Amino acid sequence: MVNQRVVHLCARRGLSAASSMQKYFVDVYAKPDLVLTRGRGSRLFDDINKREYIDFVAGIAVTSLGHSDPAVAEVIAAQAATLVHTSNLFHNSEALKLAEKLVEDTKRFGGQHDAAKVFFCNSGTEANEAAMKFSRRCALRINPQKQGFIAFENSFHGRTMGSLSVTSKAKYRLPFGDMVPHVTFLNIHDSVEKLESFIVENASKTAAMILEPIQGEGGIHSVAEGKLVALGRLCKKHDIVLIYDEIQCGLGRTGKLWAHSYLPPDAHPDIFTTAKALGNGFPMGATVVNSKINEVLSVGDHGTTYGGNPLACAVGSHVLGRIAQESFLDDVKTKADVFTTQLHALQDKYPCIKEIRGDGLMIGVEFKIDISDIISKAREKGLLITAAGPNTLRIVPALTIEEDLIKQGVQILDAVIRETSAT
């Protein structure tokens, strides 16, 4: 339901009144002058200014079933009227069901072949924090010197201190001083031989390798299958825990349940993390581990107050149940083909488009020019789109987006590029 008090206040005083409300927020965001009041499917609405938008952002790859999905809303209402929170002092039926579904559906759809156990939390960064702790715990059983982490340039794993430590962008890390020590950033585009040389030389000091099968914030860069296979084999050979961060690229976004579902078992991780789409906007995350990791964990090694609460898990079970269907995943691939066909037509038309890349409905459009005007002008014309990395538009819509909205959105993008190229 729209907050009519805010709508009437802002309509009476103008948008500046809504903008002035930002004075109560910590100054860590730069937001445009619009106030989203409601959504439906792949459309968002600003009722204050009577504006409507096609959404190619989906809350940054979160609302994969669309905004205000009626079935998700029904699950939330029913579970909220039944049981919301119990803590992890006790079992709850919804967490038990979702844990089983995550493990079994992962294996059924070609993901981590030895998936065994789940730790629930509330966000992606928490899921990665858990993965880092679990991997360090495992490695220290082998050798007390195995404390280091290998991460990669252009990576993004979160903003809490542990996950921030393995996030490569210096401007995110440096203002906060010392991070978790013993982190090395390698270039994922280096040759396998060069990466192998570092791994072999430092294996006795390395606990884990963490990577995104498709780098998201870094510009939508897919890691080649052959390289992931080689890295997987090297990690297993040298007792290095392999962590895949599937927070943005997982849960159907590539047309498979997980991005690593395309890979053979010897490239599967020991741990993978998920969040974002798992709650379709309701905060939750999960860290999935194999038995090798679980066997070294003891009661008290990690914990959470809210993670695995009945409400979040009821939503997660519903979302996973809808996405983990061959027909749903095939439909994602079909929509991805519509997108890429339309976008390649734009590339043929405009020399300022350098490259189109990605997998499924995780698409990057890199330009030879600055894209800030493209994003703002698209918004003025009714299309919400965002950036990922230098001069790259990120397209991560709801997996349920209708084909006509894809075409309408790309038409807006066409008009914006034409205007921008002419200036």
C-alpha positions as CSV (number, residue, x, y, z in Angstrom):
1,M,0.0,0.0,0.0
2,V,1.3,3.5,-0.9
3,N,2.1,5.7,2.1
4,Q,-0.5,8.4,1.3
5,R,0.9,10.7,4.0
6,V,4.3,10.8,2.2
7,V,2.6,11.2,-1.2
8,H,0.4,14.0,-0.1
9,L,3.2,15.8,1.8
10,C,5.6,15.6,-1.2
11,A,2.9,16.5,-3.7
12,R,2.0,19.6,-1.6
13,R,5.6,20.8,-1.1
14,G,7.2,19.4,-4.2
15,L,9.9,16.8,-4.6
16,S,12.3,18.9,-2.6
17,A,10.3,18.0,0.5
18,A,10.9,14.3,-0.2
19,S,14.6,15.0,-0.9
20,S,14.9,16.9,2.3
21,M,13.9,13.8,4.2
22,Q,17.3,12.4,3.4
23,K,18.7,14.6,6.2
24,Y,17.8,11.7,8.5
25,F,20.0,9.2,6.5
26,V,23.7,8.6,7.0
27,D,25.4,10.3,4.0
28,V,26.7,7.1,2.3
29,Y,24.3,7.1,-0.7
30,A,23.9,9.3,-3.8
31,K,20.3,8.9,-4.9
32,P,18.4,10.7,-7.7
33,D,15.4,12.9,-7.1
34,L,12.7,10.3,-7.3
35,V,10.7,8.5,-4.6
36,L,9.5,5.0,-5.5
37,T,6.2,4.3,-3.9
38,R,5.1,1.0,-5.4
39,G,5.9,-1.7,-7.9
40,R,4.3,-4.5,-9.9
41,G,6.3,-7.0,-11.9
42,S,9.0,-5.2,-13.8
43,R,7.5,-1.7,-13.4
44,L,8.1,0.8,-10.6
45,F,6.0,3.9,-9.8
46,D,6.7,7.3,-8.3
47,D,3.2,8.4,-7.3
48,I,4.5,11.7,-6.0
49,N,5.5,12.8,-9.5
50,K,3.1,10.5,-11.3
51,R,6.0,8.7,-13.1
52,E,6.2,5.1,-14.2
53,Y,9.4,3.2,-15.0
54,I,10.5,0.0,-16.7
55,D,12.9,-1.7,-14.2
56,F,16.1,-3.2,-15.6
57,V,17.7,-3.2,-12.1
58,A,15.4,-5.4,-10.0
59,G,16.8,-4.0,-6.8
60,I,20.3,-5.0,-8.1
61,A,19.4,-8.6,-9.1
62,V,17.1,-9.1,-6.1
63,T,13.5,-9.1,-7.1
64,S,13.8,-12.0,-9.6
65,L,10.1,-12.8,-9.4
66,G,9.2,-9.1,-9.9
67,H,8.0,-6.4,-7.5
68,S,5.0,-7.1,-5.3
69,D,4.6,-10.6,-6.6
70,P,1.1,-11.8,-5.4
71,A,2.2,-15.3,-4.3
72,V,5.3,-13.9,-2.4
73,A,3.0,-11.4,-0.7
74,E,0.7,-14.2,0.3
75,V,3.5,-16.3,1.7
76,I,4.7,-13.3,3.8
77,A,1.2,-12.6,5.1
78,A,0.5,-16.2,6.0
79,Q,3.8,-16.8,7.7
80,A,3.7,-13.5,9.6
81,A,0.4,-14.5,11.0
82,T,1.8,-17.9,12.1
83,L,5.4,-17.4,13.3
84,V,8.0,-14.8,12.5
85,H,11.0,-15.4,14.8
86,T,12.3,-18.0,17.2
87,S,16.1,-17.6,17.2
88,N,18.5,-20.4,16.6
89,L,18.1,-21.8,20.1
90,F,15.3,-23.9,18.6
91,H,14.4,-25.6,15.3
92,N,11.7,-24.1,13.1
93,S,9.9,-26.0,10.4
94,E,10.5,-23.5,7.6
95,A,14.3,-23.4,8.1
96,L,14.4,-27.2,8.1
97,K,12.4,-27.3,4.8
98,L,14.5,-24.6,3.1
99,A,17.8,-26.2,4.1
100,E,16.7,-29.5,2.5
101,K,15.5,-27.8,-0.6
102,L,18.7,-25.8,-1.1
103,V,20.9,-28.9,-0.8
104,E,18.8,-31.3,-2.8
105,D,17.8,-28.8,-5.5
106,T,21.4,-27.7,-5.9
107,K,22.5,-31.3,-6.6
108,R,19.4,-32.0,-8.8
109,F,20.1,-29.0,-11.0
110,G,23.8,-29.7,-11.5
111,G,25.3,-27.4,-8.8
112,Q,27.7,-28.4,-6.0
113,H,27.6,-32.1,-6.3
114,D,28.6,-32.7,-2.7
115,A,26.5,-30.0,-1.1
116,A,25.6,-31.1,2.4
117,K,24.8,-28.4,4.9
118,V,23.4,-24.8,5.1
119,F,24.0,-21.8,7.3
120,F,21.3,-19.2,7.1
121,C,21.9,-15.5,7.6
122,N,20.4,-12.1,6.5
123,S,22.5,-10.8,3.6
124,G,25.2,-11.5,1.1
125,T,28.0,-10.0,3.0
126,E,27.1,-12.1,6.1
127,A,27.0,-15.2,3.9
128,N,30.6,-14.4,2.7
129,E,31.7,-13.6,6.3
130,A,30.5,-17.1,7.2
131,A,32.3,-18.6,4.2
132,M,35.6,-16.9,5.2
133,K,35.3,-18.1,8.8
134,F,34.4,-21.7,7.8
135,S,37.3,-21.9,5.3
136,R,39.8,-20.5,7.8
137,R,38.6,-23.0,10.4
138,C,39.1,-25.8,7.9
139,A,42.5,-24.7,6.8
140,L,43.9,-24.3,10.2
141,R,43.2,-27.9,11.0
142,I,45.7,-28.7,8.2
143,N,48.4,-26.2,8.9
144,P,48.3,-23.2,11.4
145,Q,50.1,-21.1,8.7
146,K,47.2,-21.5,6.2
147,Q,45.5,-18.2,7.0
148,G,45.6,-16.3,3.7
149,F,42.9,-15.6,1.1
150,I,43.2,-15.4,-2.7
151,A,40.7,-13.0,-4.2
152,F,40.6,-11.3,-7.6
153,E,40.8,-7.8,-9.1
154,N,37.4,-6.4,-10.0
155,S,35.8,-8.5,-7.3
156,F,33.0,-7.5,-4.9
157,H,32.0,-9.6,-1.9
158,G,30.5,-7.1,0.5
159,R,31.1,-4.2,2.8
160,T,31.5,-5.7,6.3
161,M,35.1,-6.0,7.4
162,G,35.8,-9.5,6.3
163,S,34.0,-9.5,3.0
164,L,35.4,-6.0,2.4
165,S,38.9,-7.4,2.9
166,V,38.5,-9.6,-0.2
167,T,36.8,-6.8,-2.3
168,S,39.4,-5.4,-4.6
169,K,38.3,-1.8,-5.1
170,A,40.7,0.3,-3.1
171,K,38.3,3.2,-2.5
172,Y,36.0,0.8,-0.6
173,R,38.8,-0.5,1.6
174,L,41.4,2.2,2.2
175,P,39.3,4.6,4.2
176,F,38.8,2.0,6.9
177,G,42.4,1.1,7.6
178,D,43.7,-2.4,8.2
179,M,41.6,-5.2,6.9
180,V,41.8,-8.9,7.4
181,P,45.4,-9.7,6.8
182,H,47.0,-12.0,4.3
183,V,44.7,-11.2,1.3
184,T,46.2,-11.3,-2.2
185,F,44.3,-10.0,-5.3
186,L,45.2,-11.8,-8.5
187,N,44.1,-11.0,-12.1
188,I,41.5,-13.5,-13.2
189,H,42.4,-12.8,-16.8
190,D,46.0,-14.0,-16.3
191,S,47.1,-17.3,-17.8
192,V,46.4,-20.5,-15.9
193,E,50.2,-21.0,-15.7
194,K,50.7,-17.6,-14.0
195,L,47.9,-18.2,-11.5
196,E,49.2,-21.7,-10.8
197,S,52.7,-20.5,-10.1
198,F,51.4,-18.2,-7.4
199,I,49.0,-20.8,-5.9
200,V,51.8,-23.5,-5.7
201,E,54.3,-21.1,-4.2
202,N,51.8,-19.9,-1.6
203,A,49.7,-23.0,-0.9
204,S,51.1,-23.6,2.6
205,K,50.0,-20.1,3.6
206,T,46.6,-20.0,1.8
207,A,43.3,-21.0,3.5
208,A,40.9,-20.2,0.7
209,M,40.2,-18.8,-2.8
210,I,37.0,-16.7,-3.2
211,L,35.7,-15.7,-6.6
212,E,32.5,-14.8,-8.5
213,P,31.9,-17.1,-11.5
214,I,30.6,-13.9,-13.1
215,Q,32.0,-10.7,-11.7
216,G,29.1,-8.3,-11.1
217,E,30.2,-5.0,-9.6
218,G,33.4,-5.2,-11.5
219,G,31.7,-5.0,-14.9
220,I,29.9,-8.2,-15.7
221,H,32.9,-10.4,-16.6
222,S,32.3,-14.2,-16.9
223,V,35.2,-16.4,-15.9
224,A,36.0,-19.0,-18.6
225,E,34.9,-22.5,-17.8
226,G,38.4,-23.9,-18.5
227,K,39.9,-21.4,-16.0
228,L,37.4,-22.3,-13.3
229,V,38.1,-26.0,-13.9
230,A,41.9,-25.4,-13.6
231,L,41.5,-23.3,-10.4
232,G,39.2,-25.9,-8.9
233,R,41.7,-28.7,-9.5
234,L,44.5,-26.6,-8.1
235,C,42.6,-25.8,-5.0
236,K,41.8,-29.4,-4.3
237,K,45.4,-30.5,-5.0
238,H,46.8,-27.9,-2.5
239,D,44.1,-28.1,0.2
240,I,42.8,-24.6,-0.5
241,V,39.1,-24.2,0.2
242,L,37.2,-22.9,-2.9
243,I,34.4,-20.4,-2.3
244,Y,32.0,-19.3,-5.1
245,D,30.2,-16.1,-4.4
246,E,26.9,-16.6,-6.3
247,I,25.0,-13.8,-4.5
248,Q,24.4,-11.8,-7.8
249,C,24.9,-14.4,-10.5
250,G,23.1,-17.3,-8.9
251,L,19.5,-18.5,-8.5
252,G,18.5,-18.8,-12.1
253,R,20.0,-15.6,-13.4
254,T,22.2,-17.4,-16.0
255,G,19.5,-19.8,-17.1
256,K,20.9,-22.5,-14.7
257,L,20.0,-22.7,-11.0
258,W,23.6,-21.6,-10.2
259,A,26.3,-20.2,-12.4
260,H,28.5,-23.1,-11.5
261,S,25.9,-25.5,-12.6
262,Y,27.5,-25.2,-16.1
263,L,30.7,-26.6,-14.7
264,P,31.9,-30.2,-14.2
265,P,32.1,-31.5,-10.7
266,D,35.8,-31.0,-10.4
267,A,35.2,-27.3,-10.7
268,H,32.5,-27.2,-8.0
269,P,33.2,-25.2,-4.8
270,D,33.6,-26.4,-1.3
271,I,31.4,-23.5,-0.2
272,F,29.0,-21.2,-2.2
273,T,27.0,-18.2,-1.0
274,T,23.6,-16.9,-2.0
275,A,21.4,-14.0,-0.9
276,K,19.8,-11.3,-3.1
277,A,17.2,-13.2,-5.1
278,L,16.6,-15.9,-2.4
279,G,14.2,-13.6,-0.6
280,N,12.9,-11.7,-3.6
281,G,13.5,-8.5,-1.5
282,F,13.0,-10.0,1.9
283,P,16.5,-10.0,3.6
284,M,18.1,-13.4,3.8
285,G,21.3,-15.2,2.8
286,A,22.8,-18.7,2.9
287,T,26.2,-20.3,3.0
288,V,26.1,-23.8,1.5
289,V,29.0,-26.2,2.4
290,N,30.2,-29.7,1.7
291,S,30.9,-32.3,4.4
292,K,34.6,-31.5,4.4
293,I,33.8,-28.0,5.7
294,N,31.0,-29.1,8.0
295,E,33.2,-31.8,9.7
296,V,35.5,-29.2,11.2
297,L,32.8,-27.0,12.6
298,S,31.8,-27.1,16.3
299,V,28.8,-25.7,18.2
300,G,29.5,-22.0,18.8
301,D,31.9,-21.5,15.9
302,H,29.4,-19.2,14.3
303,G,25.9,-17.9,14.9
304,T,23.2,-15.4,14.1
305,T,20.1,-14.1,15.8
306,Y,17.8,-13.5,12.8
307,G,19.3,-15.9,10.3
308,G,17.0,-18.8,9.3
309,N,13.9,-17.1,10.9
310,P,10.6,-18.8,9.8
311,L,9.4,-15.8,7.8
312,A,12.6,-15.5,5.7
313,C,12.7,-19.2,5.1
314,A,9.1,-19.5,4.1
315,V,9.8,-16.8,1.4
316,G,13.0,-18.5,0.4
317,S,11.3,-21.9,0.0
318,H,8.7,-20.3,-2.2
319,V,11.2,-18.4,-4.4
320,L,13.4,-21.5,-4.8
321,G,10.5,-23.7,-5.6
322,R,9.5,-21.4,-8.5
323,I,13.0,-20.9,-9.9
324,A,14.1,-24.5,-9.6
325,Q,12.0,-25.6,-12.5
326,E,13.4,-26.5,-15.9
327,S,10.6,-24.6,-17.6
328,F,11.4,-21.4,-15.6
329,L,15.1,-21.7,-16.3
330,D,14.5,-22.3,-20.0
331,D,12.3,-19.1,-20.1
332,V,15.2,-17.1,-18.6
333,K,17.4,-18.3,-21.5
334,T,14.7,-17.3,-24.0
335,K,14.4,-13.8,-22.5
336,A,18.2,-13.5,-22.5
337,D,18.2,-14.2,-26.2
338,V,15.7,-11.5,-26.8
339,F,17.8,-9.0,-24.8
340,T,21.1,-9.9,-26.6
341,T,19.5,-9.8,-30.0
342,Q,18.1,-6.3,-29.3
343,L,21.4,-5.1,-27.7
344,H,23.6,-6.4,-30.5
345,A,21.4,-4.5,-33.0
346,L,22.2,-1.3,-30.9
347,Q,25.9,-2.2,-31.1
348,D,25.7,-2.4,-34.8
349,K,24.0,1.0,-34.9
350,Y,26.2,2.9,-32.4
351,P,30.0,2.7,-32.5
352,C,30.2,4.0,-29.0
353,I,29.1,0.6,-27.7
354,K,32.3,-1.4,-27.2
355,E,31.1,-4.8,-26.0
356,I,28.1,-6.7,-24.8
357,R,28.8,-9.6,-22.4
358,G,27.4,-11.7,-19.6
359,D,25.3,-14.8,-19.3
360,G,21.5,-15.1,-19.1
361,L,19.8,-12.1,-17.6
362,M,23.1,-10.8,-16.2
363,I,24.2,-8.5,-19.0
364,G,26.9,-5.8,-19.3
365,V,27.0,-3.2,-22.1
366,E,30.3,-1.5,-22.1
367,F,30.6,1.9,-23.8
368,K,33.6,3.9,-25.1
369,I,32.0,7.0,-23.5
370,D,31.0,8.0,-20.0
371,I,27.6,6.5,-19.2
372,S,26.4,8.8,-16.5
373,D,24.3,10.8,-18.9
374,I,22.9,7.7,-20.4
375,I,21.7,6.5,-17.0
376,S,20.1,9.8,-16.1
377,K,18.5,10.4,-19.5
378,A,17.1,6.8,-19.5
379,R,15.5,7.6,-16.1
380,E,13.9,10.7,-17.5
381,K,12.4,8.7,-20.3
382,G,11.1,6.0,-18.0
383,L,13.8,3.3,-17.8
384,L,15.8,2.5,-14.6
385,I,19.2,1.1,-15.3
386,T,22.5,1.2,-13.4
387,A,26.2,0.8,-13.8
388,A,28.8,-1.9,-13.1
389,G,32.4,-1.0,-13.4
390,P,33.8,1.6,-15.7
391,N,31.4,2.8,-18.4
392,T,29.4,-0.4,-18.3
393,L,25.6,-0.6,-18.0
394,R,24.4,-3.4,-15.9
395,I,21.1,-5.1,-17.0
396,V,19.8,-7.5,-14.3
397,P,15.9,-7.4,-14.6
398,A,13.4,-9.6,-12.9
399,L,13.7,-13.1,-14.4
400,T,9.9,-12.9,-15.0
401,I,10.2,-9.7,-17.2
402,E,7.8,-9.7,-20.1
403,E,9.3,-9.7,-23.6
404,D,7.4,-6.5,-24.6
405,L,8.9,-4.7,-21.7
406,I,12.4,-5.9,-22.7
407,K,11.8,-4.4,-26.2
408,Q,10.2,-1.2,-24.8
409,G,13.2,-0.7,-22.5
410,V,15.7,-1.3,-25.2
411,Q,13.8,1.2,-27.4
412,I,14.2,3.8,-24.7
413,L,17.9,3.0,-24.5
414,D,18.2,3.4,-28.3
415,A,16.7,6.9,-28.1
416,V,19.0,7.9,-25.2
417,I,22.1,6.6,-27.0
418,R,21.1,8.4,-30.2
419,E,20.7,11.7,-28.3
420,T,23.9,11.2,-26.3
421,S,25.9,10.4,-29.4
422,A,24.6,13.5,-31.1
423,T,25.9,15.9,-28.4
